[in-house]
Amino acid sequence: MEHRFTKILATIGPASSAPDTLRLLHDVGVNAFRLNFSHGSHKDHGKAVTRIRQISESSGNPICIVADMQGPKLRVGPFKDGSIELRYGETVTLKLGDEEGNDTKIMVPHPELFAVLEKGHVLKFDDGKLMVTVESNSGKEIKATVNVPGKLSDRKGLNVIGAVLPMSAMTEKDREDMAFALTQDVDYIALSFVQTPQDVREARAIIGDKAGIIVKVEKPSAVEQLDEILELADAVMVARGDLGVELPLERVPVVQRQIIRKARAQGKPVIVATHMLESMIDSPTPTRAEASDVATAVYLGTDAVMLSAETAVGRHPATAVAIMDRIIRAAETDPEFWDYFRNRRLPHDANSEDAISHSVRGIAQMMSCKAVFGYTASGSTVQRISRERPPCQIVGLTPSQATANRMALSWGVRPLKTMDPANFDEMLRHIQHLSRDYMGLEKGDRIMISAGIPFGRPGSTDTLKVATVD
């Protein structure tokens, strides 16, 4: 099978920002690139966007660009000696401020914590390595008991378990980064540490329709309000790093499956991220467990799997992509791969778009169709077809470059920028040409065509034609 359905999103960093390396990553399987605004300058990210667009133009393949915002990262303040030792059972004091702490006092420059923390709330430090439980909060000082001891160093990260903090998912830095990313015409903005639907509404007020919004689910409060958050977003990322700190580790696979199923039900692309091939930061091969992890996400129907440090700072970025590509293809060629999608019921609205997209999967299966060609202005019709997971290639045809780029992140979709045909007969001639010369299909192969008549009018998909390649 030449066609791969599940997409690969790779993070750009020092190991992969050179033009030749970016081109190599694209050639070995990357469909979308992530710009991590926690690192790098606007100048660096601007250069990366220019290089990716050049690769897209020269290859003829639309490429999706995701600008990932840093979000409100909570950190402890500095310590007099650079670190302190937290001992099991002892009581420590957290105090508002940014001056130096000591063996019994941890300075925290985040007033939001003192506004909401109550007895029983849990705080984790340094990616969950250390843990304390709140005993009291006077509004100025928090007393806590050490449950998981260890060394706590300057400016280490802080996670709050069991409380929703009264703070936006966007910091001032995020707003500046977002404004810059929009000037670069990125395809998606990824919001970090989303807690409530209001976080998405605030971002939408800034972004409008200039880019899609990806919500990164890494807070328990976001999991609890997932349905409403998904309705407001355009895509979702299972950000398993912080999610694994904020939730018990055994809950992460369960929540991952829940997010994938709910995102697919709403027809929103879903990305599984963090620690997918982590050992390949240094090693030229992944562990067996990592290979199984990637395959599990593919079997569950994720739209994309993401590489983070593996391609950003790793020693083998192209190899990591190539191996991920092999793992995906192995899962997708499993004869039982399609059983999960056939047996999984999806909710459908009583409209022509859902009726057509639902029919595509049944017709593709019954008639062994090789491809479905979907004409779309916004990408919504093709995304509805994609969520059905039909056992054939999905070709998204659109006159909009931005729509083509966004579709590059969706499961099974091969996006193509092309002008809308003038009439039905011209459409049929165009599809025959694409089937033979672009898709490499052979005479007698069955295909489907989804379109709205008249062409070029958003939300008008009302036609599904089954045809044969001449």
C-alpha positions in Angstrom: 0.0 0.0 0.0 1.6 3.2 -1.1 -0.9 5.4 0.6 -0.6 6.1 4.4 -3.8 7.1 6.2 -2.5 8.3 9.6 -0.5 11.5 9.4 2.9 12.5 10.9 3.4 15.8 12.7 7.1 16.6 13.4 8.5 19.3 15.6 11.1 21.7 14.2 14.2 22.5 16.3 18.0 22.8 16.0 18.3 19.3 14.7 15.8 19.8 11.9 15.6 23.5 10.9 18.1 23.4 8.0 16.5 23.5 4.6 17.9 20.1 3.5 16.8 18.4 6.7 13.3 19.8 6.4 13.1 18.5 2.8 14.3 15.1 3.9 11.8 14.9 6.7 9.0 15.8 4.2 10.3 13.2 1.8 10.4 10.4 4.3 6.9 11.0 5.5 6.1 14.3 7.4 2.7 15.8 6.6 2.7 18.6 9.0 5.4 20.6 11.0 5.1 22.0 14.5 6.7 25.3 15.5 7.3 25.2 19.3 7.0 28.8 20.6 8.4 27.7 24.0 11.8 27.9 22.2 13.3 29.9 19.4 12.8 33.4 18.2 10.2 34.9 15.8 13.0 35.2 13.3 13.8 31.5 13.6 10.1 30.5 13.2 9.7 32.9 10.3 12.6 31.2 8.4 11.1 27.8 9.1 7.7 28.8 7.7 9.4 30.2 4.5 11.3 27.0 4.0 8.3 24.7 4.5 6.2 26.7 2.0 9.1 26.4 -0.5 9.1 22.7 0.0 5.4 22.6 -0.4 5.5 24.6 -3.7 8.4 22.6 -5.2 6.9 19.2 -4.2 3.3 20.0 -5.0 2.2 18.7 -1.7 0.2 20.9 0.7 1.9 20.9 4.2 0.2 21.9 7.4 2.0 24.2 9.8 1.1 24.3 13.5 2.2 27.1 15.8 2.2 25.7 19.3 1.9 28.4 22.1 3.8 28.0 25.3 0.9 28.7 27.7 1.0 29.8 31.3 3.7 27.6 32.7 3.8 27.7 36.5 7.2 27.6 38.2 8.7 27.9 41.6 11.0 30.8 42.4 14.8 30.6 43.0 16.5 29.2 46.1 19.4 30.6 48.1 21.6 27.7 47.3 20.1 26.8 44.0 18.0 23.9 45.4 16.4 22.5 48.5 15.7 19.0 49.7 12.1 18.0 50.4 11.9 15.3 53.1 9.0 12.9 53.5 6.5 14.0 56.1 7.9 17.4 56.7 5.8 20.6 56.4 6.9 23.3 53.9 5.6 26.8 53.3 4.7 28.2 49.9 4.8 32.0 49.9 3.8 34.5 47.2 6.8 36.2 45.7 9.9 35.8 43.5 12.7 36.3 46.0 14.9 33.5 47.1 13.5 30.5 49.1 15.2 28.3 51.6 14.9 24.8 53.2 11.5 25.5 54.6 10.1 28.2 52.3 9.3 27.9 48.6 8.6 31.2 46.8 5.8 31.0 44.2 5.2 34.0 41.8 1.6 33.0 41.0 -1.1 34.7 43.1 -3.7 32.5 41.3 -2.6 29.6 43.5 -3.3 31.4 46.7 -6.8 32.4 45.5 -8.1 28.8 45.0 -6.0 26.2 46.8 -7.7 24.4 49.7 -6.8 21.6 52.1 -6.4 18.4 50.2 -5.3 19.9 46.9 -2.0 18.4 45.6 1.0 20.2 44.1 3.5 18.4 41.9 7.0 19.8 41.1 9.5 19.0 38.3 7.2 17.1 36.0 5.6 15.1 38.8 8.9 13.9 40.4 8.0 15.6 43.8 4.6 16.0 45.5 3.1 17.8 48.4 -0.5 18.0 49.8 -2.0 21.3 50.9 -2.9 21.5 54.6 -3.9 25.1 54.9 -4.0 28.4 52.9 -4.2 31.7 54.6 -4.3 33.6 51.3 -0.7 34.6 51.8 1.0 31.4 52.8 0.2 27.8 52.0 1.3 25.0 54.4 1.8 21.6 52.7 3.1 18.2 53.7 5.7 16.4 51.6 4.4 13.1 50.2 7.0 12.4 47.5 10.5 13.7 48.6 13.5 14.7 46.6 15.6 17.6 45.4 13.8 20.7 44.1 15.8 23.2 42.1 15.4 26.8 40.9 12.5 27.6 38.6 11.2 24.0 38.3 7.7 23.5 36.9 4.7 23.3 39.2 1.4 21.5 38.5 -1.8 22.0 40.5 -4.0 18.9 40.9 -7.7 19.2 41.7 -8.2 22.9 41.2 -9.1 25.2 38.2 -6.9 28.3 38.4 -8.4 31.7 37.6 -6.1 32.4 34.7 -6.3 32.5 31.0 -4.7 29.9 28.8 -2.9 32.7 27.0 -0.1 34.8 28.5 1.1 38.1 27.2 3.9 36.2 25.5 1.3 33.9 23.9 -0.6 36.8 22.5 2.6 38.3 21.0 3.6 34.9 19.5 0.0 34.4 18.2 0.0 37.7 16.5 3.3 36.9 14.8 2.2 33.4 13.8 -0.9 34.8 12.1 1.3 37.2 10.0 3.0 34.1 8.8 -0.2 32.5 7.7 0.2 29.3 9.8 -2.6 26.8 9.5 -3.3 26.0 13.1 -2.6 27.7 16.5 -2.2 25.2 19.3 -3.4 26.4 22.8 -1.5 25.0 25.8 -3.1 24.3 29.2 -6.7 24.9 28.2 -8.9 24.6 31.3 -12.4 25.7 30.2 -14.4 26.5 27.0 -13.8 30.2 27.8 -10.1 29.7 27.0 -11.0 28.7 23.5 -13.5 31.5 23.1 -10.8 34.1 24.1 -8.4 32.6 21.5 -11.1 32.6 18.8 -11.8 36.3 19.4 -8.1 36.9 18.4 -7.6 34.3 15.7 -11.0 34.5 14.0 -10.9 32.5 10.8 -7.2 33.2 10.1 -6.2 29.8 11.4 -7.7 26.7 13.0 -7.5 26.2 16.7 -6.0 23.0 18.2 -6.8 22.6 21.9 -4.1 20.7 23.8 -5.7 18.5 26.5 -3.3 18.4 29.4 -5.6 19.4 32.3 -8.2 17.3 34.1 -10.7 20.2 33.9 -10.4 20.1 30.1 -11.1 16.4 30.1 -14.2 17.0 32.2 -15.5 19.6 29.8 -14.2 18.0 26.6 -17.5 17.9 24.6 -18.0 21.7 24.9 -14.3 22.4 24.3 -14.3 20.2 21.2 -17.3 22.0 19.8 -15.5 25.3 19.9 -12.1 24.0 18.6 -11.1 22.8 15.1 -8.8 20.0 16.3 -7.4 18.5 19.5 -4.1 17.2 20.8 -3.7 14.5 23.4 -0.8 16.2 25.2 0.3 13.2 27.3 3.3 14.9 29.0 1.5 17.2 31.4 -1.6 15.1 31.3 0.4 12.3 32.8 1.5 14.6 35.6 -1.9 16.0 36.3 -3.7 12.6 36.1 -2.7 9.2 37.6 -0.5 7.5 35.0 -3.0 4.6 34.6 -5.7 7.0 33.5 -3.7 8.4 30.6 -4.4 5.5 28.1 -8.1 5.6 29.1 -8.3 9.4 28.5 -6.4 9.1 25.3 -8.9 6.7 23.9 -11.8 8.8 25.2 -10.4 11.9 23.4 -9.8 10.1 20.1 -13.4 8.7 20.1 -15.0 12.0 21.0 -13.0 14.0 18.5 -13.8 11.6 15.7 -17.5 11.7 16.7 -17.4 15.4 16.2 -15.3 15.2 13.0 -12.4 17.1 14.5 -8.8 15.9 13.7 -7.0 14.5 16.8 -3.3 14.3 17.4 -1.6 11.9 19.9 1.6 13.5 21.2 4.5 13.2 23.6 7.0 10.3 24.2 6.0 8.4 21.1 9.5 7.5 20.1 11.3 9.2 23.0 14.3 6.8 23.1 15.2 7.9 19.5 16.4 11.3 20.8 19.7 9.4 21.2 19.1 5.9 19.9 18.8 5.0 16.2 15.9 2.5 17.1 12.9 2.8 19.3 11.9 0.4 22.1 9.3 -2.3 21.4 7.0 -0.5 23.9 7.2 2.7 21.9 6.4 0.9 18.6 3.4 -0.6 20.3 2.4 2.8 21.6 2.4 4.3 18.1 0.5 1.3 16.7 -2.1 1.6 19.4 -2.9 5.2 18.6 -3.2 4.2 14.9 -5.6 1.3 15.7 -7.7 3.7 17.8 -8.1 5.9 14.8 -6.0 9.0 15.6 -5.6 11.4 12.7 -1.9 12.1 13.4 0.9 11.1 15.7 3.5 13.6 16.7 7.3 13.6 17.2 8.6 16.2 19.6 12.2 16.2 20.8 12.9 13.2 18.5 13.0 15.6 15.5 13.6 18.9 17.3 16.8 18.0 19.1 17.3 14.3 18.5 20.3 12.7 16.8 18.3 10.8 14.2 15.3 13.0 13.1 14.8 11.5 9.6 15.2 8.0 11.0 12.6 8.7 13.6 10.1 9.8 10.9 10.9 6.8 8.7 10.4 4.3 11.5 7.2 6.0 12.6 6.1 5.7 8.9 6.9 2.0 9.0 5.0 1.4 12.2 1.9 3.2 10.9 2.0 1.2 7.6 2.3 -2.1 9.4 -0.7 -1.4 11.5 -2.8 -0.1 8.5 -2.0 -3.2 6.5 -3.2 -5.5 9.2 -6.3 -7.3 7.8 -8.1 -6.6 11.1 -7.3 -2.8 11.0 -10.6 -1.9 9.5 -12.8 -4.0 11.8 -12.7 -1.3 14.5 -14.0 1.3 12.2 -16.7 -0.9 10.7 -18.0 -1.8 14.2 -17.8 1.8 15.6 -21.1 3.7 15.3 -20.9 7.5 14.8 -23.6 10.1 15.5 -25.0 11.7 12.3 -26.9 14.8 11.6 -29.9 14.8 9.3 -28.3 16.7 6.4 -27.0 15.8 3.0 -23.3 16.3 4.0 -23.5 13.5 6.7 -25.7 11.3 4.5 -23.1 11.5 1.7 -20.1 11.0 4.0 -21.7 8.0 5.7 -22.5 6.5 2.4 -19.0 6.8 1.2 -17.6 4.2 3.6 -20.3 1.7 2.8 -19.9 2.1 -1.0 -16.1 2.0 -0.8 -16.3 -1.3 1.2 -19.0 -2.9 -1.0 -17.6 -1.9 -4.4 -13.9 -1.8 -3.5 -13.5 1.8 -4.6 -9.9 3.0 -4.8 -10.6 6.7 -4.0 -13.2 9.3 -3.2 -12.7 12.8 -4.6 -14.3 15.5 -2.5 -14.7 19.1 -3.7 -14.7 21.5 -0.8 -14.3 25.2 -0.1 -13.8 25.1 3.7 -12.7 21.5 4.1 -15.7 20.5 6.2 -17.1 18.0 3.7 -13.8 16.2 3.3 -13.3 16.1 7.1 -16.8 14.5 7.5 -15.7 11.9 5.0 -12.4 11.4 6.8 -14.1 10.8 10.2 -16.0 7.9 8.6 -12.6 6.2 8.0 -13.5 4.8 4.5 -11.1 2.0 3.2 -9.9 4.1 0.2 -7.9 7.2 -0.5 -9.6 10.6 0.1 -8.6 13.3 -2.3 -9.6 16.8 -1.0 -10.0 19.2 -3.9 -10.2 22.9 -3.1 -9.3 26.3 -4.7 -8.0 27.5 -1.3 -4.4 26.9 -0.4 -5.2 27.4 3.3 -7.9 24.7 3.2 -5.5 22.3 1.4 -2.8 22.9 4.0 -5.3 22.2 6.9 -6.5 19.0 5.2 -3.0 17.7 5.3 -3.5 17.0 9.0 -6.7 14.9 8.5 -6.7 11.1 8.4 -6.5 9.6 4.9 -6.8 12.9 3.1 -4.6 13.7 0.1 -5.2 17.5 -0.4 -4.9 19.1 -3.8 -5.3 22.8 -4.7 -7.3 23.0 -7.9 -9.9 25.3 -9.4 -13.5 24.4 -9.2 -14.9 23.0 -12.5 -17.4 25.1 -14.4 -20.0 22.4 -14.7 -20.7 18.7 -14.1 -19.2 17.4 -17.4 -16.0 19.4 -16.8 -15.8 17.8 -13.3 -16.0 14.3 -14.7 -13.2 15.0 -17.2 -11.1 16.6 -14.5 -11.6 13.6 -12.2 -10.7 11.1 -15.0 -7.5 13.1 -15.6 -6.6 13.2 -11.8 -7.4 9.5 -11.4 -4.9 8.4 -14.1 -2.2 11.0 -14.0 -2.2 12.2 -10.3 -3.5 9.1 -8.4 -2.0 6.4 -10.8 -5.3 4.5 -10.9 -6.0 2.1 -13.7 -8.8 1.6 -16.2 -11.7 -0.1 -14.6 -11.0 1.1 -11.0 -14.0 2.4 -9.3 -14.0 5.9 -7.7 -16.5 8.2 -6.0 -17.0 11.9 -6.4 -18.5 14.2 -3.7 -19.5 17.7 -4.7 -22.0 20.5 -4.3 -23.9 21.8 -7.3 -23.4 24.6 -8.2 -19.7 24.5 -7.5 -17.9 26.9 -5.2 -20.7 27.5 -2.8 -19.7 26.5 0.8 -22.0 24.1 2.6 -23.8 22.9 -0.5 -22.5 19.3 -0.8 -25.5 17.4 -2.2 -24.1 15.0 -4.9 -22.3 11.6 -4.7 -21.4 9.9 -7.9 -19.9 6.5 -8.4 -17.7 6.3 -11.6 -15.2 4.0 -13.3 -11.8 5.1 -14.5 -11.8 5.2 -18.3 
